[in-house]
Amino acid sequence: MSSSLRVTVSLPSPTEPVAATLSSGRRWRPPLQWLWAWPFPLALLLLWHLSSVWGWAPEQVLPPPAQVFRTFADMVVSGEIWSNLQISLVRVFTGFGIGLLGGLVLGSVMGLSPTARDYLYPLFKAFAQVPVIGWLPLLMLLVGIDEALKFLLIAKATLVPVTLNTCQGIQGVPNRFIEVARVYGFSRWQMLTRVVFPAATAPIWNGVRYGLTHAWLALVVVELLASSEGIGFLIVYGRQLFQLDVVLASVLAVGIVGFAIDKLLSLAEAWLLRWRKPGL
């Protein structure tokens, strides 16, 4: 006697989003999804324009968008934006480099050593709770108001997210990875370079991204309070002269540069983590 077993499996049609998801290995997204990001800012821009046309706010308080964009273009052509941005970028990347190096070292020490974490983590958490501007009076007394002050405050803004994400990323490495490495007889150096740090790359890189974002924000705050040049100084300079178009043009430059930095970091993250296979 022979018997046969027939199993019928119904598959979704290729036109369904689920099929697209499974076939590509990536989450299905509708085409031109990026268009959904435009309606809200365009509505705000329209409201801003109508407020200037209908006189809801005086032009001295809220200049019309056309005037702000014209001022921005003039500042770009004259080089005023570029010269101040160059100074600001040197400051932010110098402070960011100091904070990044310190955060990677401190986060690695706390992530790899439970004893160091028990001693250092509570103190570091208390240090992290104090905002950047809270350290300004003390550092002004210690180092003055020159470039060292800006570097230290930007480094502090970078240090906190990099340290926390590095520590948590190392602690979050699955134990099975460590056990497999021990079975293969990896040395401590091989364990760190081939297992621990590659497995913690994603959270560490998130800390780097947050660190650079915080560094850029801290730079603007520091330049608003203690600087005679830079993009933050342009904002203060425009406010002092009551040229609100200069203030808003400088704010526009800050937003554009911050957005560009974040996009570059996103591309760098995609390249750095290109070895990871997308999950279902």
N, C-alpha and C positions, 0 to 999 in steps of 0.2 A: 504494500500500500504506500502510495506516495502522496504527500500533501505539500501544498505550496502556500506560502504566506505572502500576501500582497499588502504592501504599505503604500497608502496614498498620501502624498504630501502636497498641500496647496501652497503655492508661492504667490506673494503679492505681485501685481502687474508691474512692469518696468516703469510705468508712468507715475507710480506712487512715490511719495517722498522716502518711505522706508526702504524701498528698493534702491533708490539713489544713495541712501545712506550706507547700506550694506555693500553695494558694489564699489563705491569709492573709498570706503573706510573712513569717511569724514562725515561730520554732521551736515545734513542737508540745509542749505540756505537758499532763500528765494533770490532770484537775480536782481541786481541793482539795489541790494539792501541798503547800501550806503546812502541812497537818496533819502531814507527816512531821517537822517541826521540833519537835513537842511531846513525843513519847515519852521522849526522853533527859532533858530537864529535869524532866519529871514523875516519872521513875524516881528521879532524884537527890533530888527533894523527898520522895518516899515513903521512900527510904532514910534521909534526914535525920529524918523523923518517927518511923520505927521505931527509930532510934538513941536518941531521947529516951524513947520508950515502954518499950523494953527495957533502958534504962540502959547502952548501950554507951559513952556518954561523959557525964561529969557536966554538969548543966545550967549550972554556972558557966563551963564551958569551951565548950560548944556548946548554947546555948539552943534550945528547941523552935521549930519554924517558927511556930506560933500566937503565941508570945510575941514573936517578932521582928516579925511583921506587925502585931500589936497595938501594939507600941512605935512602929513606923513610922507607923501611923494616928494615934497620939497626938501624935507630933512634927509631923505634917502639920496636924492640927487646932490645935495650940498655936502654929503659925507658926515653930517652931524650924527646921524644914527649909527653909522658904521664905526666911527672912531670911538664912540662911547660903548657900543656893543663889544668892540674888541677888548677894551679895558675890562668890562664886566665878565667876558668869557675867560680871560686870563685868570681873573680872581676866582671864578667859580670852579674852574677845572683844577687850579692849584689847591684850593681848599678841599675839593672833592677827592683829589688824589691822596691828600693826607688822611682824610677821614676814611677813605676806602681801605688804605693799607692798615690803619689801626683797627678798623672794624673786622677785617678778615682775620687778623692775628688774634684779637681778643675773642671773637666769636668762635674761632677754631679751638682756642685753649679751653673755653667754657664748654664747647660741645664735645671735646674729646676727653676731658678730665672732670669727673664728677666732683672731686675735691675742689678744683679751681672754681667750678660752677657754684658750689655751696658757699664759697668765700666771696666770690666776685659778683654773682648775679644780683643779690639784694642791693648792694651798693650801686651797681650799674642801673638798676631799675629806678632807684631814687635819683640818680644823675639824669636819667632820661626824662623824668617828669618835669624837670625845670626847662621851660621853653628857651629858645635861642636868645630872645631879647632879654631874658632874665639874667644872662651872664654878661650883658653889655656893660653895666656900670663897673663890675669887678675887673673885667678885662681892660677897660679903658684906663683904670688906675695902674694896671700891671704892665701893659704894653703900649699904651697911648691910643691914638686914633688913626695910626698909619695902616699900611697894608697888613701887618701882622694881626691886627684886630679882626679884619675881614676874613683872613685865612682861617683863623681859629674858630670863629663863629660858624663859618661854612663847614669846616671840618666837623664841628660838633653836630650840626644838622645831618651830616652824612653818616657819622659814626653810629648813631643809634639804630636806624633801620638795617644797616649792613651787619652790625654785630648780632642783633636779634635774629635776623633771618639766617645768618650763617650758623649760629648756635642751634636753632631749631631744625635747620636742614640736616646738619650732621647727626643730631639726635634722632631724626626721623628715618635714618637709613635702616631698612629692614634687617633684622637679625639673620635671616636666611642668607643674605648676601655675605655677611661676615663668616657664617659657618661654612659656606662653600669655599670662600677664600682660604680658610684655615685648613680645609681638607686638601686643597691644592698646595699647601705649604707656603703661602705668601708670607714674605717678611712684613715688618711693620710699615716700612716705606712703601712697598707694593700694595699693602692693604689701604694706605691712605691715597695713593695716586691712582690706583686702578679700581678701587671699590668705593671708598667713602666719599671722596670729593666728586667723582663723576655722578654718583647717585644723588648727591646733594646739590648738583649744579643748578637745577631749576629754582629751588627756594633761595639759594645764594644770589642768583641773578635777579630775582624779584627784589631782594634787598638792595642790589646795585641800582636798579631802576628807581626804587623809592628814594634811595640816598641821593641820586642826582636830581630828582624832582625837588626834594627838600632843600638841597644845596642851592638850586636856582631861586626858590622862594626866599631862602635866608639871605641870599645875595641882595635881592631887591629891598628887603627890610633893612639890611645893614646900610645900603647905599642911601636909603631914605633918611637915615638917622645920622650917619657919620661918613660923608663923602663929598668931594668936590668935583668928581667926574664919574662917569658911568651912567648906565641907563636909569638907575634909580635916582641919581642926581638930576637927570633931565626932568623927571616927574616933579621933584621938589622945586626945581628952577622955574618950571612952567606955573606951578601953583603960586610961588612968590610973586611972579609978574602978572598973575591972574590971567594967564593965557591957557585956558582950558583945552584949546585945540592941541597945544603942545603936550599937555598932560595925557589926553586921550590917545594921541599918536604914539607917545612913549609906551603907554599901557598896551596898545596894539602890537608894538614891537616885542614887548615882553611875552605876550601871548603867542605870537608867531614863533619866536625862538623856543619857548617851552614846548609847544606842540611839535616842532621839528625835532627837538632832542628826544622826545618820547617816541616818535616814529622811528628814528634811527636806532634807538635801543630795542624797539620791537623787532626790527629787521635783524639786528645783531643777535637777539634771542632766538629767532627762527633759525639762523645759521648755526648758532652754538649748539642748539638742541635738535639739529637735523637728523641725528642718529636715532631719535626716538620714533617708534612706530605708532601711528595713530590708532587709538582703540576704537572698538565698535560703539 
